[in-house]
Amino acid sequence: MAATVKWLGAPTSKAWLDAAIARPDLVLIDHAHCERKAAGAALQLMFRYPAEPGLGERLSPLAREELEHFEQVLALLKGRGMALRPLPAPSYGGALGKAVRRDEPARMLDSYLVAGLIEARSHERMALLAAHSPDAELQGLYGELLASEARHFGLYWLLAEARFGREATVARLEQLALVEAEALTGELASPEQVRMHSVGVELGS
């Protein structure tokens, strides 16, 4: 098992991978929600900072791509006789949201980096599923999306570095990466709780 992403504070555990492989339907439905939320996050930043130079030009294509991925996952669900439905969300997104500072411009930096960390974790876990899922169709889906997830993380990194400088960006990213890893610490109470961003990391690795 191997899928290392440099800026993540801890790698995903085998327990998460085993749970995700055992309930691919839940992970796939949650994946669709994640793509929709990622598009919404990009749009939210565009509306929050309309005067930020170059932001709209960079994030509009990202939002469109996320929606294309959403549609791609929806089509796969439909082909398998499944429909998109609400799922109880893990505490991951909320924990990261609480770590975002409320004063500007710190809020902007944290928002970029949290969005990037979510993309980085998605990339890491999709890489694991692409490599280890016994379902060839899902292997293909996750493998196809890897490059874009990595690119999205890179874009948020570049936005942060261009606006705040490398030193400040790296220092804050290291702090938020610890928060991100902590948000994934623990064990699932039930296999039914597995999600793309449910708990399951190897601390101290």
FITOR-605742 format. One line per field, with one value per residue: residue in three letters; y, z, x of N, C-alpha, C in turn. Coordinates in pm, whole numbers. Each point is the difference from the previous one (the first is absolute). Example, Ala and Ser with C-alpha at 12.3 -4.5 7.8 and 13.67 -1.06 7.14 Angstrom:
residuo: c(ALA/SER);
n_c2: c(-569/105);
n_c3: c(780/-72);
n_c1: c(1319/-35);
ca_c2: c(119/119);
ca_c3: c(0/6);
ca_c1: c(-89/82);
c_c2: c(120/109);
c_c3: c(0/73);
c_c1: c(90/-77);
***
This chain:
residuo: c(MET/ALA/ALA/THR/VAL/LYS/TRP/LEU/GLY/ALA/PRO/THR/SER/LYS/ALA/TRP/LEU/ASP/ALA/ALA/ILE/ALA/ARG/PRO/ASP/LEU/VAL/LEU/ILE/ASP/HIS/ALA/HIS/CYS/GLU/ARG/LYS/ALA/ALA/GLY/ALA/ALA/LEU/GLN/LEU/MET/PHE/ARG/TYR/PRO/ALA/GLU/PRO/GLY/LEU/GLY/GLU/ARG/LEU/SER/PRO/LEU/ALA/ARG/GLU/GLU/LEU/GLU/HIS/PHE/GLU/GLN/VAL/LEU/ALA/LEU/LEU/LYS/GLY/ARG/GLY/MET/ALA/LEU/ARG/PRO/LEU/PRO/ALA/PRO/SER/TYR/GLY/GLY/ALA/LEU/GLY/LYS/ALA/VAL/ARG/ARG/ASP/GLU/PRO/ALA/ARG/MET/LEU/ASP/SER/TYR/LEU/VAL/ALA/GLY/LEU/ILE/GLU/ALA/ARG/SER/HIS/GLU/ARG/MET/ALA/LEU/LEU/ALA/ALA/HIS/SER/PRO/ASP/ALA/GLU/LEU/GLN/GLY/LEU/TYR/GLY/GLU/LEU/LEU/ALA/SER/GLU/ALA/ARG/HIS/PHE/GLY/LEU/TYR/TRP/LEU/LEU/ALA/GLU/ALA/ARG/PHE/GLY/ARG/GLU/ALA/THR/VAL/ALA/ARG/LEU/GLU/GLN/LEU/ALA/LEU/VAL/GLU/ALA/GLU/ALA/LEU/THR/GLY/GLU/LEU/ALA/SER/PRO/GLU/GLN/VAL/ARG/MET/HIS/SER/VAL/GLY/VAL/GLU/LEU/GLY/SER);
n_c2: c(-119/86/116/46/90/79/80/-122/21/-87/-118/-29/-55/-119/36/126/-41/-83/101/81/-100/-16/135/-47/-49/-12/-51/-71/-26/-27/-72/-35/-17/-68/-52/-17/-45/-71/-24/-29/-68/-43/-23/-56/-49/-33/-36/-65/-32/73/78/-123/59/-37/27/83/49/-14/52/82/-20/24/99/39/-18/61/89/2/1/96/54/-15/37/102/12/-12/84/79/-17/21/76/94/63/126/-15/65/32/-54/125/-35/7/-61/28/-35/-103/-18/10/-67/-62/37/86/85/42/105/-37/-26/49/89/19/-1/80/63/3/32/81/44/3/46/79/33/5/69/70/11/23/86/40/-7/62/87/-8/9/80/-100/118/-58/12/-33/-99/-18/10/-66/-91/14/4/-86/15/3/-102/-56/26/-42/-99/-25/13/-65/-88/4/-7/-92/-68/19/-24/-107/-49/-58/84/100/-33/-28/106/66/-43/10/117/39/-47/52/111/-6/-34/95/69/-71/41/-129/-69/-61/61/17/-115/26/34/-96/98/80/75/-127/-25/6/33/-10/33/92/-2);
n_c3: c(0/-99/60/-13/76/-51/-24/-18/113/-63/-33/-98/86/20/124/-34/-58/101/82/-70/-5/130/0/-121/28/128/-32/-91/78/100/-90/-42/127/9/-120/40/117/-70/-88/100/48/-124/-23/119/-30/-118/69/85/-102/-39/84/48/-37/-112/110/-57/-65/123/75/-96/-65/120/25/-125/24/118/-64/-90/102/56/-121/-5/128/-24/-115/72/92/-96/-58/129/-46/25/99/-30/121/93/49/120/12/-23/112/-101/-83/98/25/-131/-14/115/-74/-87/0/79/38/-80/-74/132/-4/-85/70/113/-63/-55/117/63/-98/6/133/-16/-96/83/100/-78/-42/125/38/-99/29/127/-27/-73/102/89/-58/36/-1/-118/4/129/-26/-109/72/107/-82/-65/124/8/-128/-15/86/-55/-118/52/65/-113/-54/99/-12/-133/17/95/-72/-108/82/61/-107/-39/71/-15/-129/-2/75/-68/-114/58/47/-115/-48/114/-23/-127/41/91/-101/-44/123/21/45/-109/43/-132/-71/46/82/-78/-18/-104/93/17/131/24/94/-46/124/-4/-122);
n_c1: c(86/-16/-10/122/-55/91/-104/-46/-67/-79/54/-81/-83/52/-33/38/111/17/-33/80/87/-30/-2/27/-121/32/118/-63/-104/83/65/-119/-35/114/-27/-123/43/88/-97/-81/104/27/-128/-3/120/-51/-107/79/82/-104/67/15/113/-60/-71/-86/106/50/-97/-38/116/55/-86/24/129/-15/-74/98/83/-74/-11/132/9/-82/65/110/-46/-44/119/20/-97/88/-58/29/48/-67/117/-9/40/126/69/60/-98/-82/80/13/-131/-1/92/-92/99/-60/118/-15/103/10/-123/49/111/-68/-84/102/63/-112/-37/126/-7/-122/46/100/-87/-83/104/43/-123/-17/124/-35/-113/67/84/-98/-86/-80/-62/11/-133/1/81/-75/-111/44/49/-113/-47/101/22/-132/-11/107/-53/-113/62/67/-120/-60/99/-8/-132/21/88/-76/-99/51/61/112/74/-85/1/129/25/-92/50/118/-45/-52/115/46/-69/39/121/-7/-53/103/28/15/-103/-44/-110/-18/3/-122/97/46/89/1/-61/-29/-6/132/90/125/-28/94/-62);
ca_c2: c(119/119/119/105/139/68/96/-56/-24/-144/-78/-77/-133/-118/-20/78/-61/-123/38/61/-106/-82/72/93/79/117/88/59/103/110/64/95/117/71/77/112/94/62/106/107/69/89/111/83/86/100/101/68/88/31/94/-59/-14/-131/-110/-53/-69/-127/-90/-35/-129/-106/-30/-74/-135/-75/-35/-107/-123/-31/-62/-128/-94/-23/-93/-134/-46/-36/-124/-109/-8/72/142/85/19/60/-87/75/38/-7/129/49/134/94/20/87/133/68/42/118/124/84/133/6/-96/-135/-86/-37/-99/-127/-56/-62/-118/-106/-56/-79/-122/-91/-55/-90/-124/-71/-58/-115/-112/-51/-79/-130/-76/-34/-108/-118/-43/-116/37/62/125/99/25/93/131/68/25/109/127/30/116/124/27/54/134/91/33/88/132/71/31/113/120/41/43/127/107/12/-36/-141/-27/5/-107/-129/-4/-21/-130/-103/2/-52/-142/-71/3/-92/-137/-21/-17/-135/-93/-78/-118/3/-69/-97/2/85/139/28/106/38/69/-51/-21/-108/38/-61/106/-33/-65);
ca_c3: c(0/-7/-68/86/-43/81/102/97/129/30/-110/24/57/-68/49/-86/-133/8/15/-124/-100/40/-27/-110/-30/87/-38/-130/23/71/-96/-77/86/15/-121/2/102/-46/-93/81/74/-94/-29/120/6/-106/42/120/-36/-142/-49/9/-138/-57/72/-79/-117/41/68/-83/-67/101/37/-111/-4/111/-40/-98/76/65/-101/-34/107/-9/-110/42/95/-76/-70/96/60/128/-10/101/117/111/93/113/-32/112/63/-63/-56/108/79/-76/-5/127/8/-84/76/-46/-41/-128/-111/46/-43/-139/-2/55/-91/-109/43/36/-126/-57/78/-33/-132/16/62/-101/-94/66/17/-132/-46/67/-59/-137/6/79/-14/-87/-102/-109/-38/100/-21/-111/40/92/-69/-96/69/83/-48/27/144/30/-59/81/117/-44/-28/127/53/-74/38/133/-5/-73/80/136/5/28/141/75/-50/51/145/32/-54/95/112/-42/-30/126/29/-94/44/125/-36/-53/101/65/-69/-35/92/-80/-142/-76/10/-86/-99/-60/101/136/79/-41/-35/78/67/31/-114);
ca_c1: c(-86/84/-52/51/-15/101/-41/-94/64/5/-56/-123/24/-53/-137/-90/-4/-80/-140/-45/-14/-114/-125/27/-120/-3/111/-32/-102/65/89/-80/-22/128/25/-95/46/124/-40/-58/106/68/-90/-11/118/-15/-98/49/111/-19/102/134/50/21/-64/-110/54/60/-93/-115/22/2/-139/-62/55/-61/-137/12/26/-127/-86/60/-33/-145/-25/43/-102/-120/28/-1/-132/-1/-33/61/-86/74/72/57/137/95/29/123/-14/-27/123/88/-62/22/140/19/-7/-110/46/70/-2/28/-110/25/106/-50/-100/75/75/-95/-49/108/19/-110/34/114/-49/-77/97/65/-93/-35/114/-10/-111/39/100/-37/-139/-17/-98/75/-62/37/143/11/-52/89/125/-20/-16/117/77/-72/3/133/7/-81/80/106/-54/-24/133/55/-74/45/140/8/-60/53/141/23/28/-126/-87/49/-19/-142/-40/44/-94/-131/14/-17/-144/-63/28/-75/-141/-18/48/-104/-48/-141/-90/-74/41/-91/45/115/-17/128/79/-25/122/86/137/107/75/138/66);
c_c2: c(123/110/119/138/85/78/-55/-37/-145/-74/-72/-141/-111/-26/80/-64/-126/32/57/-104/-87/67/103/88/128/99/71/110/121/75/102/127/82/86/123/106/72/112/119/79/98/122/94/95/109/110/78/103/39/91/-58/-28/-146/-115/-64/-79/-136/-97/-36/-131/-116/-41/-79/-144/-86/-42/-108/-134/-45/-72/-139/-106/-28/-101/-142/-58/-48/-132/-121/-13/68/147/77/21/64/-107/84/27/-22/139/71/145/105/31/92/142/79/53/124/126/95/138/-10/73/-145/-98/-47/-108/-135/-66/-68/-133/-113/-65/-88/-130/-102/-66/-100/-133/-81/-70/-126/-120/-56/-85/-138/-86/-42/-119/-128/-45/-122/27/78/134/112/32/105/139/74/31/118/136/45/128/131/32/59/142/99/38/99/142/78/37/124/130/54/56/135/117/24/-35/-143/-28/-5/-114/-135/-11/-28/-134/-112/-6/-63/-147/-85/-4/-100/-144/-33/-25/-139/-107/-72/-121/15/-76/-110/5/91/146/31/102/30/68/-43/-32/-120/48/-73/111/-49/-67/99);
c_c3: c(0/-78/88/-63/99/116/101/129/38/-118/39/45/-88/44/-84/-137/0/10/-129/-109/31/-30/-111/-34/83/-38/-131/14/70/-92/-85/81/15/-122/-5/101/-44/-99/76/77/-90/-32/119/12/-106/42/122/-34/-148/-57/5/-140/-41/64/-82/-119/36/54/-82/-76/98/38/-110/-6/113/-34/-107/68/72/-97/-40/104/0/-109/38/100/-73/-74/89/72/135/-25/106/114/111/84/119/-25/121/52/-64/-48/107/83/-73/-8/127/13/-83/85/-62/-46/-134/17/41/-46/-144/-9/48/-93/-120/45/44/-125/-64/73/-29/-135/12/62/-99/-99/61/7/-134/-57/63/-62/-143/-2/59/-15/-92/-115/-111/-41/97/-6/-110/36/87/-64/-95/69/77/-44/33/149/41/-52/84/129/-37/-26/129/66/-69/32/135/-5/-70/85/131/12/45/149/82/-43/56/150/36/-52/94/121/-37/-37/126/40/-89/42/128/-29/-52/98/66/-83/-29/104/-72/-142/-86/1/-93/-107/-60/102/142/67/-52/-49/92/63/35/-113/-69);
c_c1: c(89/-70/37/-22/79/-57/-100/74/11/-61/-128/35/-57/-144/-99/-14/-86/-149/-56/-21/-122/-134/21/-120/-3/109/-32/-105/61/95/-76/-26/128/30/-91/46/127/-28/-57/104/75/-87/-14/118/-7/-96/50/107/-8/107/141/52/22/-76/-111/49/58/-104/-123/20/3/-141/-71/48/-58/-143/-1/25/-126/-93/51/-34/-150/-33/39/-100/-125/20/0/-134/-10/-34/76/-99/82/69/45/147/90/31/118/-11/-24/123/96/-56/23/143/28/-18/-101/44/72/134/27/-108/21/107/-50/-101/66/61/-91/-57/106/23/-110/26/115/-42/-82/92/63/-94/-48/114/-1/-110/32/95/-53/-146/-9/-96/71/-59/36/149/19/-46/100/134/-9/-2/124/71/-69/0/135/14/-79/73/110/-48/-24/133/57/-72/47/141/14/-49/74/149/19/16/-129/-93/43/-27/-145/-48/41/-93/-133/6/-14/-148/-73/21/-78/-148/-29/48/-117/-39/-148/-82/-75/51/-87/43/117/-37/137/91/-40/133/78/135/97/83/140/74/93);
***
